[in-house]
Amino acid sequence: MASPRITIEQWRALLAVVDAGGYAQAAEALHKSQSAVTYAVQKIESSLGIKAFEVQGRKAVLTPTGQLLYRRAKALLDEAAGLERAAASLSAGWEAVLRLAVEILFPNDVLLATLARFGDESPHTRIELIESVMGGTAECLLKGEAELAIAPLVPTGFFGELLMNMRLLLVAAPAHPLHHLGRAIEPADLRQHRHLVVRDSGSQRSTSPTSLESKQRWTVSQMATSIEAVRGGFGFSWLPEDKIRQELASGVLKPLPLEGAQERRVSLYLIYADRDSAGPGLLRLVELLRENVASACALRAPAPSSSTSSPDTEPK
């Protein structure tokens, strides 16, 4: 690869002349002599055989070629500055890549807000997000595929810190027959209708149905598919309240009046792959997760408590 004929400092001089509005102003901004700035721009023009500026009256303005050079030079200097920031972050111990496995029950708004804040603080740390279900989330830790996980199950040998409790509601579309029984729904009623569940993404998931609610069952791989199927009236499902707030507010989905336990609670834990070797970037990401979860929980009004139970294996 041929060595560039123009140095970063020479490109910086050209940018300064444009941004500051003249050679004298650029020299002052760069803390250089005006002759040094003039020479740097002339060196660009002579080396490339082009004219970057033309004189109009008493002012030097960019030629069309100069406008192209300005745009590309600005991008070049921005990239160089970004490279320096990345090197500074890495020299301070910030990781180049962080891998995060997150249970699909976890609220998307909280997750994305956290990653956005982290990105502002460490824009050169890449995030690899694995969206998984139940055993699949814990499996990412066991296989060394993630440095951090948010999961409802803590694998043996790992320590889990309680992050938040999720509320799951049994819901169906308003037109579903279960909403028109005129009484509290019993388990026998559920067995007459289709149950929609999300498949455990772990490789060791059980192949036998774990739910007692229904003999009719559709198992899907994505939470969004399950929600869409329930909205369409194809069955009922246990869904996290945070994922269906809009549907509940608009009346597209309605909680079923289940006799006894009308909701379920699932605890989500924050789990390090190796807490002792966690770098500063990972530790900061954990801080932001705690802060955003706490803020989100404070904003969400507590729901009336009824008797609760927790699903044993997969989200319903």
C-alpha positions as CSV (number, residue, x, y, z in Angstrom):
1,M,0.0,0.0,0.0
2,A,1.4,3.4,-1.0
3,S,2.1,5.9,1.8
4,P,-0.2,8.9,1.9
5,R,1.4,12.1,0.5
6,I,-0.7,14.3,2.7
7,T,-0.3,14.3,6.5
8,I,-3.1,14.5,9.1
9,E,-1.8,17.9,10.1
10,Q,-2.1,19.2,6.5
11,W,-5.6,18.0,6.2
12,R,-6.4,19.6,9.6
13,A,-5.0,22.9,8.3
14,L,-7.4,22.8,5.3
15,L,-10.4,22.1,7.5
16,A,-9.4,24.9,9.8
17,V,-9.2,27.4,7.0
18,V,-12.8,26.6,6.0
19,D,-14.2,26.3,9.5
20,A,-12.5,29.4,10.9
21,G,-13.2,31.5,7.8
22,G,-9.7,32.3,6.6
23,Y,-6.0,31.7,6.9
24,A,-5.4,34.1,9.8
25,Q,-8.3,32.8,11.8
26,A,-7.2,29.2,11.1
27,A,-3.6,30.0,12.3
28,E,-5.0,31.4,15.5
29,A,-7.3,28.3,16.1
30,L,-4.4,25.9,15.4
31,H,-1.8,28.0,17.4
32,K,0.4,28.1,14.3
33,S,1.8,30.9,12.1
34,Q,-0.2,32.0,9.1
35,S,2.6,31.0,6.8
36,A,2.6,27.5,8.2
37,V,-1.1,27.1,7.5
38,T,-0.7,28.6,4.0
39,Y,2.2,26.2,3.3
40,A,0.1,23.2,4.4
41,V,-2.7,24.0,2.1
42,Q,-0.3,24.7,-0.8
43,K,1.4,21.4,-0.2
44,I,-2.0,19.6,-0.6
45,E,-2.7,21.4,-3.8
46,S,0.8,20.8,-5.3
47,S,1.0,17.2,-4.2
48,L,-2.4,16.3,-5.6
49,G,-2.3,18.7,-8.6
50,I,-5.5,20.3,-7.8
51,K,-6.8,23.7,-6.6
52,A,-8.7,23.6,-3.3
53,F,-9.5,27.4,-3.0
54,E,-10.2,30.2,-5.4
55,V,-10.2,33.9,-4.6
56,Q,-13.6,35.6,-4.8
57,G,-13.2,39.3,-3.9
58,R,-11.2,39.3,-0.7
59,K,-12.2,35.8,0.4
60,A,-10.9,32.4,-0.5
61,V,-13.7,29.9,-1.1
62,L,-13.6,26.2,-1.8
63,T,-13.6,25.0,-5.4
64,P,-15.9,22.0,-6.2
65,T,-12.8,19.8,-5.9
66,G,-12.0,21.6,-2.6
67,Q,-15.5,20.8,-1.3
68,L,-15.0,17.1,-2.0
69,L,-11.6,17.3,-0.3
70,Y,-13.1,19.0,2.7
71,R,-15.8,16.4,3.2
72,R,-13.4,13.5,2.9
73,A,-10.8,15.1,5.1
74,K,-13.4,15.8,7.8
75,A,-14.4,12.1,7.7
76,L,-10.7,11.1,7.9
77,L,-10.0,13.3,10.9
78,D,-13.2,12.1,12.6
79,E,-12.1,8.5,12.1
80,A,-8.6,9.3,13.4
81,A,-10.0,10.9,16.5
82,G,-12.3,7.9,17.0
83,L,-9.3,5.5,16.7
84,E,-7.4,7.5,19.4
85,R,-10.4,7.3,21.7
86,A,-10.8,3.6,21.1
87,A,-7.1,3.1,21.9
88,A,-7.4,5.1,25.0
89,S,-10.4,3.1,26.1
90,L,-8.6,-0.2,25.5
91,S,-5.5,0.9,27.2
92,A,-7.7,1.7,30.2
93,G,-9.0,-1.9,30.2
94,W,-12.3,-1.3,28.4
95,E,-13.3,-4.4,26.5
96,A,-13.5,-4.3,22.7
97,V,-16.5,-6.7,22.6
98,L,-19.1,-7.6,25.3
99,R,-21.4,-10.6,24.8
100,L,-24.8,-10.4,26.6
101,A,-27.4,-13.2,26.7
102,V,-30.8,-11.9,27.6
103,E,-34.0,-13.8,28.4
104,I,-36.8,-12.6,26.0
105,L,-39.0,-11.8,29.0
106,F,-36.8,-8.8,29.8
107,P,-38.3,-5.5,28.8
108,N,-37.0,-4.3,25.5
109,D,-37.2,-0.6,26.4
110,V,-35.0,-1.1,29.4
111,L,-32.5,-3.1,27.5
112,L,-32.2,-0.7,24.6
113,A,-32.0,2.3,26.9
114,T,-29.2,0.7,28.8
115,L,-27.2,-0.2,25.7
116,A,-27.7,3.3,24.4
117,R,-26.3,4.8,27.5
118,F,-23.4,2.4,27.5
119,G,-22.8,3.2,23.8
120,D,-22.5,6.9,24.6
121,E,-19.8,6.1,27.2
122,S,-17.9,3.5,25.3
123,P,-18.8,3.9,21.6
124,H,-16.0,1.6,20.5
125,T,-17.1,-1.4,22.5
126,R,-19.1,-3.7,20.3
127,I,-22.2,-5.4,21.9
128,E,-23.2,-8.9,20.8
129,L,-26.7,-9.6,22.0
130,I,-28.1,-13.1,22.3
131,E,-31.9,-13.2,22.8
132,S,-32.7,-16.5,24.3
133,V,-35.4,-18.4,26.2
134,M,-35.1,-20.1,29.6
135,G,-32.5,-22.9,29.5
136,G,-30.9,-21.3,26.4
137,T,-29.9,-18.2,28.3
138,A,-28.1,-20.2,31.0
139,E,-26.6,-22.4,28.4
140,C,-24.8,-19.4,26.9
141,L,-22.9,-19.0,30.1
142,L,-22.1,-22.7,30.4
143,K,-20.7,-22.7,26.8
144,G,-18.7,-19.5,27.3
145,E,-20.7,-17.6,24.7
146,A,-21.6,-14.7,27.0
147,E,-19.9,-12.6,29.7
148,L,-23.2,-11.7,31.2
149,A,-26.7,-13.1,31.3
150,I,-30.1,-12.0,32.4
151,A,-32.0,-15.3,33.0
152,P,-34.7,-16.9,35.1
153,L,-32.5,-19.9,35.9
154,V,-29.1,-19.7,37.6
155,P,-26.9,-22.5,36.4
156,T,-25.1,-24.6,39.0
157,G,-21.8,-23.1,39.9
158,F,-22.8,-19.5,39.0
159,F,-24.0,-16.7,41.3
160,G,-27.2,-14.9,40.4
161,E,-28.2,-11.4,41.6
162,L,-31.9,-10.7,41.6
163,L,-32.5,-8.0,39.0
164,M,-36.3,-7.8,38.7
165,N,-39.6,-9.7,39.0
166,M,-41.7,-10.0,35.9
167,R,-45.5,-10.3,36.0
168,L,-47.1,-12.7,33.5
169,L,-50.8,-12.5,32.7
170,L,-53.0,-15.1,31.1
171,V,-54.5,-13.3,28.1
172,A,-56.6,-13.9,25.0
173,A,-58.3,-11.7,22.4
174,P,-61.6,-10.2,23.5
175,A,-63.5,-12.4,21.0
176,H,-62.0,-15.6,22.3
177,P,-64.7,-18.0,23.7
178,L,-62.9,-18.1,27.1
179,H,-63.9,-14.4,27.6
180,H,-67.6,-15.3,27.1
181,L,-68.2,-18.0,29.7
182,G,-69.7,-15.5,32.2
183,R,-67.7,-17.0,35.1
184,A,-64.3,-17.6,36.4
185,I,-62.2,-19.8,34.2
186,E,-61.2,-23.2,35.5
187,P,-58.3,-25.5,34.4
188,A,-60.9,-27.7,32.6
189,D,-62.0,-24.8,30.5
190,L,-58.4,-24.1,29.4
191,R,-58.0,-27.7,28.3
192,Q,-60.6,-27.2,25.6
193,H,-58.6,-24.4,23.9
194,R,-55.2,-23.9,22.2
195,H,-52.3,-22.8,24.4
196,L,-49.5,-20.7,22.8
197,V,-46.0,-21.1,24.3
198,V,-42.5,-20.0,23.4
199,R,-40.0,-22.7,23.0
200,D,-37.0,-23.1,25.4
201,S,-34.0,-22.2,23.3
202,G,-31.7,-24.5,25.2
203,S,-30.4,-27.6,23.5
204,Q,-31.4,-29.7,26.6
205,R,-35.0,-28.6,26.7
206,S,-37.6,-31.2,27.5
207,T,-39.5,-32.5,24.5
208,S,-42.6,-33.3,26.6
209,P,-45.3,-30.7,27.3
210,T,-44.9,-29.1,30.7
211,S,-48.1,-27.2,30.9
212,L,-51.3,-28.8,32.3
213,E,-53.5,-26.1,30.9
214,S,-54.3,-27.5,27.4
215,K,-53.9,-30.5,25.2
216,Q,-54.0,-28.2,22.2
217,R,-50.7,-26.4,21.9
218,W,-48.7,-24.3,19.5
219,T,-45.0,-23.9,20.3
220,V,-43.2,-21.0,18.6
221,S,-39.7,-19.7,18.7
222,Q,-40.3,-15.9,19.1
223,M,-42.3,-13.9,21.7
224,A,-43.6,-11.6,18.9
225,T,-45.1,-14.6,17.1
226,S,-46.9,-15.7,20.3
227,I,-48.3,-12.3,20.9
228,E,-49.4,-12.0,17.3
229,A,-51.1,-15.4,17.4
230,V,-53.0,-14.4,20.6
231,R,-54.0,-11.1,19.1
232,G,-55.4,-13.1,16.1
233,G,-57.6,-15.2,18.4
234,F,-55.7,-18.4,17.8
235,G,-55.4,-19.3,21.5
236,F,-54.5,-18.1,24.9
237,S,-51.1,-17.5,26.5
238,W,-49.2,-16.4,29.6
239,L,-47.4,-13.3,28.4
240,P,-45.2,-10.7,30.3
241,E,-47.2,-7.6,31.1
242,D,-44.3,-5.4,29.9
243,K,-44.4,-6.9,26.4
244,I,-48.2,-6.3,25.9
245,R,-48.8,-3.0,27.6
246,Q,-50.1,-1.4,24.4
247,E,-52.3,-4.3,23.6
248,L,-53.8,-4.2,27.1
249,A,-54.3,-0.5,27.0
250,S,-56.0,-0.6,23.6
251,G,-58.2,-3.6,24.5
252,V,-56.7,-5.8,21.8
253,L,-55.8,-8.3,24.5
254,K,-57.6,-8.9,27.8
255,P,-56.6,-10.8,30.9
256,L,-58.7,-14.0,31.4
257,P,-60.6,-14.2,34.7
258,L,-58.8,-17.4,35.8
259,E,-60.0,-18.9,39.0
260,G,-57.3,-18.7,41.7
261,A,-54.0,-17.5,40.3
262,Q,-54.6,-14.8,37.8
263,E,-51.0,-14.0,37.3
264,R,-47.5,-15.5,37.5
265,R,-44.3,-14.1,38.7
266,V,-40.9,-14.8,37.2
267,S,-37.7,-13.6,38.8
268,L,-34.9,-12.5,36.4
269,Y,-31.3,-12.7,37.7
270,L,-28.1,-11.0,36.6
271,I,-25.4,-13.6,36.2
272,Y,-21.7,-13.1,35.5
273,A,-19.8,-15.7,33.5
274,D,-16.8,-14.9,35.8
275,R,-17.2,-12.1,38.2
276,D,-13.6,-12.0,39.2
277,S,-12.4,-11.4,35.7
278,A,-15.0,-8.8,34.7
279,G,-13.5,-5.8,33.0
280,P,-14.5,-2.2,33.6
281,G,-16.8,-2.1,30.6
282,L,-18.8,-5.1,31.8
283,L,-19.0,-3.6,35.3
284,R,-20.2,-0.3,34.0
285,L,-22.8,-2.1,31.8
286,V,-24.1,-3.9,35.0
287,E,-24.3,-0.6,36.8
288,L,-26.4,0.9,34.0
289,L,-28.7,-2.2,34.0
290,R,-29.3,-1.9,37.7
291,E,-30.0,1.9,37.4
292,N,-32.4,1.5,34.4
293,V,-34.3,-1.4,35.9
294,A,-34.7,0.5,39.2
295,S,-36.0,3.5,37.3
296,A,-38.4,1.4,35.2
297,C,-39.8,-0.4,38.2
298,A,-40.4,2.9,40.0
299,L,-42.4,4.2,37.1
300,R,-44.5,1.1,36.7
301,A,-47.4,1.3,39.2
302,P,-47.6,-1.9,41.3
303,A,-50.4,-4.2,40.3
304,P,-52.9,-5.6,42.9
305,S,-51.4,-8.8,44.3
306,S,-53.2,-12.1,44.0
307,S,-52.0,-15.6,44.6
308,T,-49.1,-16.3,42.3
309,S,-47.2,-19.2,40.9
310,S,-44.1,-19.5,38.8
311,P,-43.7,-21.5,35.6
312,D,-41.4,-24.4,36.0
313,T,-39.7,-24.4,32.6
314,E,-40.7,-22.2,29.7
315,P,-42.6,-18.9,29.5
316,K,-46.3,-19.5,28.9
